[in-house]
Every structure is written in structure tokens, then in C-alpha cells.
Amino acid sequence: MFGLFIDDVLRGTSRLHDISSESAYIGIALFDRSIWGQGWATRMIRKIVRFAIGSLGLKKVLAGIEKENIASQGAFNKAGFRPNQLLSHDLKVVVSPSPRL
Ligand SMILES: CC(C)(COP(=O)(O)OP(=O)(O)OC[C@H]1O[C@@H](n2cnc3c(N)ncnc32)[C@H](O)[C@@H]1OP(=O)(O)O)[C@@H](O)C(=O)NCCC(=O)NCCS
């Protein structure tokens, strides 16, 4: 679990889950709506991917995103994630880039 602190106030969290020897899923929620659309999620996702691959030694990080969640798709897309597979009707999985460590 990771926290996003701005001016010492917790604005959101992100976590790695379903961690295996090769991969993990990432989830993120910024509960301070006043900071949405400023690139915080994109930066947080990038940092956690670097940690997951560089420090945990995973090969990839995945995220499951609801199709109608445009903001989430925007953040993961800007962080370099690309569509991987369609899990179900409304959930698509995106996969991390190979980050420059
Ligand atoms: C999803 C969430 C984490 C995004 O956080 P954020 O800090 O606002 O994201 P970023 O600013 O890094 O990037 C969002 C991108 O999507 C774009 N975007 C947001 N809403 C959009 C919309 N309705 N239409 C098109 N693009 C949109 C933003 O403009 C931005 O891209 P840009 O910088 O090129 O303009 C945040 O909205 C949130 O916590 N939502 C509630 C929980 C949630 O949905 N979590 C994700 C579950 S997978």
C-alpha cells in the first residue's frame, strides 16, 4: 500500500495486489477530488511500476479498468500501460511498459 501525500495530507492511496513471482495488479484511488486531472495518478503509477519491477523484481504490472472509467484509462495510458486482454464485458486489463530503471 502506498500513500500520496501533498503538504503532509494523505490525498490518495495505491496498492499492489495479486502479487505473484512475475506480476502484480495495481489499483489506485485519489480521494481528494480537487487534485484530479493534474497528473498525480500518472506519476504515482509510474513510481510504483518502477518499484515493482526494479525492487520487487516483477516482470510486469497489470491493471483492471472499467471501460467507462475514462480518467483511469487516461492515467494508465499516460503512464505507458497498453491494452492487454479483455477480461469481461466491462473490464479491460492493461499492462505496464518496461520502465527505464
Ligand atoms: C482515476 C484517477 C486515479 C485519476 O487520477 P488523476 O490524478 O486525475 O489522473 P491524471 O491526472 O494522472 O490523468 C488522468 C488523465 O485522464 C484524462 N481525463 C480525465 N477525465 C477525462 C474524461 N472525462 N475524458 C477524457 N479524458 C479524461 C485527464 O485529462 C488526464 O489526461 P491529460 O493529462 O492528458 O489531460 C482518479 O480520478 C480517481 O481516484 N478516481 C476514483 C477511483 C478510480 O476510479 N480509480 C481507478 C480504478 S482502476
The ligand as a MOL file (V3000), in Angstrom:
LIG
                    3D

  0  0  0     0  0            999 V3000
M  V30 BEGIN CTAB
M  V30 COUNTS 48 50 0 0 0
M  V30 BEGIN ATOM
M  V30 1 C -8.6680 7.5560 -11.8590 0
M  V30 2 C -7.8970 8.5740 -11.0010 0
M  V30 3 C -6.9070 7.8160 -10.1230 0
M  V30 4 C -7.1490 9.5130 -11.9620 0
M  V30 5 O -6.3710 10.4140 -11.1710 0
M  V30 6 P -5.7880 11.7910 -11.7930 0
M  V30 7 O -4.6650 12.2610 -10.9190 0
M  V30 8 O -6.8870 12.7210 -12.0470 0
M  V30 9 O -5.1980 11.2550 -13.1760 0
M  V30 10 P -4.1380 12.0260 -14.1090 0
M  V30 11 O -4.3300 13.4870 -13.9720 0
M  V30 12 O -2.7800 11.4750 -13.8390 0
M  V30 13 O -4.5460 11.5220 -15.5770 0
M  V30 14 C -5.8900 11.4620 -15.9830 0
M  V30 15 C -5.9320 11.6780 -17.4860 0
M  V30 16 O -7.2080 11.3250 -17.9620 0
M  V30 17 C -7.7950 12.4920 -18.5290 0
M  V30 18 N -9.2200 12.5090 -18.2390 0
M  V30 19 C -9.8050 12.5830 -17.0380 0
M  V30 20 N -11.1410 12.5850 -17.1750 0
M  V30 21 C -11.3940 12.5150 -18.5140 0
M  V30 22 C -12.5530 12.4980 -19.2870 0
M  V30 23 N -13.7720 12.5050 -18.7430 0
M  V30 24 N -12.4160 12.4140 -20.6430 0
M  V30 25 C -11.2070 12.3540 -21.2150 0
M  V30 26 N -10.0360 12.3760 -20.5230 0
M  V30 27 C -10.1520 12.4650 -19.1880 0
M  V30 28 C -7.1180 13.6470 -17.8520 0
M  V30 29 O -7.3230 14.8010 -18.5860 0
M  V30 30 C -5.7040 13.1510 -17.8270 0
M  V30 31 O -5.0770 13.2470 -19.0950 0
M  V30 32 P -4.3470 14.6130 -19.5940 0
M  V30 33 O -3.3110 14.9720 -18.5700 0
M  V30 34 O -3.7540 14.2150 -20.9140 0
M  V30 35 O -5.3940 15.6610 -19.6920 0
M  V30 36 C -8.8510 9.4220 -10.1300 0
M  V30 37 O -9.8000 10.0300 -10.9630 0
M  V30 38 C -9.5960 8.5980 -9.0650 0
M  V30 39 O -9.0680 8.3540 -7.9850 0
M  V30 40 N -10.8290 8.1620 -9.4030 0
M  V30 41 C -11.6530 7.3600 -8.4540 0
M  V30 42 C -11.0870 5.9600 -8.2350 0
M  V30 43 C -10.8200 5.2350 -9.5230 0
M  V30 44 O -11.5890 5.3130 -10.4640 0
M  V30 45 N -9.6790 4.5170 -9.5330 0
M  V30 46 C -9.2350 3.7440 -10.6730 0
M  V30 47 C -9.7500 2.3560 -10.6140 0
M  V30 48 S -8.9880 1.3970 -11.9150 0
M  V30 END ATOM
M  V30 BEGIN BOND
M  V30 1 1 1 2
M  V30 2 1 2 3
M  V30 3 1 2 4
M  V30 4 1 2 36
M  V30 5 1 4 5
M  V30 6 1 5 6
M  V30 7 2 6 7
M  V30 8 1 6 8
M  V30 9 1 6 9
M  V30 10 1 9 10
M  V30 11 2 10 11
M  V30 12 1 10 12
M  V30 13 1 10 13
M  V30 14 1 13 14
M  V30 15 1 14 15
M  V30 16 1 15 16
M  V30 17 1 15 30
M  V30 18 1 16 17
M  V30 19 1 17 18
M  V30 20 1 17 28
M  V30 21 1 18 19
M  V30 22 1 18 27
M  V30 23 2 19 20
M  V30 24 1 20 21
M  V30 25 1 21 22
M  V30 26 2 21 27
M  V30 27 1 22 23
M  V30 28 2 22 24
M  V30 29 1 24 25
M  V30 30 2 25 26
M  V30 31 1 26 27
M  V30 32 1 28 29
M  V30 33 1 28 30
M  V30 34 1 30 31
M  V30 35 1 31 32
M  V30 36 2 32 33
M  V30 37 1 32 34
M  V30 38 1 32 35
M  V30 39 1 36 37
M  V30 40 1 36 38
M  V30 41 2 38 39
M  V30 42 1 38 40
M  V30 43 1 40 41
M  V30 44 1 41 42
M  V30 45 1 42 43
M  V30 46 2 43 44
M  V30 47 1 43 45
M  V30 48 1 45 46
M  V30 49 1 46 47
M  V30 50 1 47 48
M  V30 END BOND
M  V30 END CTAB
M  END
